[in-house]
Amino acid sequence: MRHPRPLLLLGSLLLAVVTALTGAATAQSAEQAASGGYVALGDSYSSGVGAGSYIDSSGDCKRSTNAYPYLWAAANSPSSFSFTACSGARTGDVLAGQLGPLNSGTSLVSVSVGGNDAGFADVMTTCVLQSDSTCISRINTARAYIDSTLPGQLDNVYTSIRGKAPNARVAVLGYPRFYKLGTFCVGLSETKRKAINDASDHLNNVIGQRARAHGFTFGDVRSTFTGHELCSGSSWLHSVDWTNIGNSYHPKAAGQSGGYLPVFDAAA
């Protein structure tokens, strides 16, 4: 069926208008977020562990100039930028040591937290070094913790953020799905890889539910990391790094810029 030329022209015009309006809205949102202060909270996925180019003064927190908060601030020039995310941070660490810069003038907050509370490092160590059954048992323990205890800990963090920064837009960032399945991959078995992915999905779902319950935006990075998981042949994540074990299972610089930054940019 042939469409009349005027209708095709009208469709093209409408598409151009929608595209222009969408771009304008995105630019306006970024401009509004940058008009006040931006505070970046959270764990190693926000500090940029694994991305290199660490800020000397950040010490063991390993805050990277390749991390998505730093990249966003460099591109948008907020009126102030406080980068308090820290490697290894749990919910209690965020509450105890990262919220100081928040105030009524803060217009934007980002945070990723919850993985360390659930025992992420121990889960991965167990799954790398031990059997399928032991790996799955450790994952099941983590899943039980995510169901029973983590929601309340996340609520404490989110409530404190809102109380200290009542006018801020808050973006809660999740975690990538770690493995591409159904392909040959040296290392962990397919059973382990699937169990780890399922646990990551479960963690993201709980974090997303609690974030939305507080009126925050949940930034789901699983879509942007699709095709760039471990075993994909184009991974944005470090596998086990025996020369620098802390890098293991963290995003590379490409994962921060290609996986996290677009999701945060859309949420900001």
Secondary structure, 3 states (H helix, E strand, C coil): CCCCHHHHHHHHHHHHHHHHHHHHHHHHHHHHHHCCEEEEEECHHHHCCCCCCECHHHHHHCCECCCHHHHHHHHHCCCEEEECCCCCCCHHHHHHHCCCCCCCCEEEEEEECCCCCCCHHHHHHHHHHCCHHHHHHHHHHHHHHHHHCHHHHHHHHHHHHHHHCCCCEEEEECCCCCECCCCCCCCCCHHHHHHHHHHHHHHHHHHHHHHHHCCCEEECCHHHHCCCCECCCCCCECCCCCCCHHHCCCECHHHHHHHHHHHHHHHC
